[in-house]
Amino acid sequence: MVTSRPRIVELGAGTGLVSRYISAMNPVLVERNGEWAALLRKRFPTSRFVQSARRSRSPSSSKPVGVVSSIPMLNNPQADAIRQVADTQIP
């Protein structure tokens, strides 16, 4: 039986500033902005990406061991939408 490696999920990966530091952990990068997602794909071609706000699971995915995000949540007018994305994106 093959065991999947635990995953780190970066919620709101943006331009990849944090992604650069965690790239050795093979993170799943979540970014809903299409232009930033395209930039991330160029900068991190071997990473797994999620751009949709819909739940997406694959049979080979493992549960994440942690979530990383630099999105400000306390004063963000979209905080509820961001929490909803986090709830649906993390397998």
C-alpha positions, 0 to 999 in steps of 0.5 A: 500500500502506498501512503501519500505524503501529508500536504500543506495547503496555502490559501490565497497564494497570490503572487507566491511570496509565501509559496517560495518558502514552503515550496519544498513541502510540495504545497497545494496552492489555492488562488481564485484570481485567474491572473495570479493563478497563471503567474503561480503556475509559471513560478511553481510548475511542479506544484498542485493548484486549485483555482475553483471555489468548488470542492475538488478531491482526488482519490490520491490526495491526502489530508493536509497537515496544515494551512498557510495563509497571509490573507488578512482576516480580521478587517477583510470585507470578504472574510466570510467568503474566504472561510467558505473557500477554506471549508470547501478546498481543504480535502 
